[in-house]
Amino acid sequence: MIEVYNKALDSSLNVDRILGKIEGEKPGPTVVFFGGIHGNETSGVFAIKDALAGINATYVKGVIYGVAGNLNALKLHKRYIKDDLNRLWTKQQIQDILQKTNLNEDELELKELNTVLNEILETNTPPFYFVDLHTTSSKTLPFITINDALINRKFSEQFPVPIVLGIEEYLNGPLLSYINQMGYVSLGFESGQHDDFSAITNSIAFVYLTLVYSGVLKKKAVINFSKYHEQLKMQANNTNDVFEVVYLHKINKNEHFKMINGFNSFEHIKKGTKLAFSNTKEISAPITGSIFMPLYQKKGSEGFFIIKSIKPFFLKLSAILRFIKTDTILVWLPGISWINKTEGILKVNLSTAKFLAKPLFHLLGYRNKQINSTHLSLNNRERVAKTKIYKKEPWY
């Protein structure tokens, strides 16, 4: 089996859209695993196929899906063909793509995946759990990325790996952000470096833990449950802190970016550390923190992130403030108004925003995007989260 995986990691992959579907004999949650949204990240595809093949439907409570992402890119072992499929999932882009008559390869993939996603939501019962399996171009601890909603936090805290919040503030159009806007639990799992065998075994472990934590399988139905848990704990170096993205070096269209070799995700760096070159000009760390997902591949528009750990006190404080909906007082301030109260979207004048600390918005569950030269939009995941359907789950 190991030889097959190692050989496959260096080759193209030809798979069906639906990698597998298991319907249990009893009703329960619906869990959906995505793999290969980026075509050069094949580990998730192998992990889903391997894990689902080892599950006896008799022990399943609910429904399990395995879904392959960018089929064309997987065949060519490329991140994407024309457009990054994991940057197209905004309501406006989806609407535009569905109305187009001539679609490129990646837009066609989105159209098909969107159909699959809608069919899953229409034909199955909640609660829904969505997991997107990825790998990185750098060495890394396995970790979870989530949009900062409390249901995502609570579910993710069961896993013995670090959690990274706030990446949605820096990326536009990830699949999981789109699903999270629908209000469902959704998380990304980065299992390791692209070409490491452990990236596959870590993903397999994560799939099984997800099925147990979501209530689809009982622990006793997973023979190696304890081993899977310890594997991820060991691979993560016993790190289960919560981090927040505080900086991104965005690669411009005509920029020639080259990361200096040797940086690993979660490695501590000091302000001024030389990290990369931009058009032969040195780039140094603007702040002290931990390097996160440094880019060591040709395709990609994010050069590197910097993250910092969040103290447990602030995590607890944010949960309390969100529970009592403290954010309603924000619209009392000048320059702040609702764009859509139901969806939790605020419009903030930049002249007002500069007097309000960014961490305050984060505590209340808001992440910002600049919409024009004068205003920000602030999106709150708590107001759209379908918290009620998860309240009876054991992990809540």
C-alpha positions, 0 to 999 in steps of 0.5 A: 500500500505504501509503495502505491501511495508513494508512486501515486504522489508523483503522478497524475490522478484520474478519479470520479467526482464522487469518491464514495458514499456510505449510507447508514442504516440509522439516521444521523449527521451528513459528513462531506469530505473534499479532496483535491480542490487543488490538483497537486494536493492528492493526499486527501483523495487517497485518504478519503478512498482508503478510509471509506473503503474500511468502513462497514455501513452497518455501523454508520449513523447518517451519511458520508460523502467523499468528493473529488475537487478539480478533476482536470487539475488532478489529471495533470497534477497541477494546482489549477489550470486557469483559475484557482478553484479554491478562490472562486467561491463567492456568491458573485463569482458563482452567479457570474460563472453560472450565467456564462456560456463559455467556461474555462476548465476550472469554472466548469469544475466549480459548476459541477461541484456546486451542483453536487453540493446543492444536491447533498444539501437538498437530499440529506438531513442536518446536521451537516459537517464539511471537511476540506483536505489539503496539503502545503508546499512547506514542511508543517505540523498538521493543522485546522483552518476555520472561519471564526464561528463558535460552532467551528471552534467548538467542533475543531477543539476536539482534535489534537492539532493547532487551529488557525483562525482568521484566514478568511480575512486574507483570502477571497473565495475559498470553498469552505468560506462559502459553505460557512456563509450557509451556516454549517460547520466547515473546516479545512485540514492541512495534513502535511507537505505535498509529497510526504507520505505522512500527509496521507496517513494524517488525513486518514486519521483525521477522517476517522476522528471526524466521523467519531466526533460528529457522531457518525461512528462510535469509537468502538467501530474504529479499531485504531481510534486511539492510535489515530488520535495519538498519531495526530497529537505526535505529528503536531508536536503536542501543539493544540494552541489556537492561532490567528493570522495577522499578516499576509504577503500578497504576491502581485500579478507581475511580481517574481516571488521566491521564498528563501529555502528552509522555513517551516510552518509554525516556525518562530520568526523575529521582526526583520528576519529575511524571508523571501525575495520580490523581484530580487528585493529582500523581504523581511518579516514586518512583525514577530510571530510564526511563519505560516504556509510559506510558498514553495511552489510555482502557482499561488498568490499568497507568499507567506502568512504570519500568525500569533497564538491567542490566549485562552482568556480572549477566546473565552471573552469572545464567546461570551461577547458573542453569546450576548450579541454585544455587536449590536452596539457597533451601529450606534457609533458614527460611520457604522451601519448595517449592509445586511443585519440578517447576514451580519454584514456591517459597513464601516467608514475607514475614518471611523475604523482607524479609531477602533482596534481590529482585535475588538471586531475579532472578539465580536466575530467580525472579519473585515474586507475593504470594499472601496477607498472609503469603506470596509465591510465587516462579516459576522459568522455568528449571525449566519451560523445554524447553531440551533441544529448543533446544540444537541450534539455531544461536542457542543 
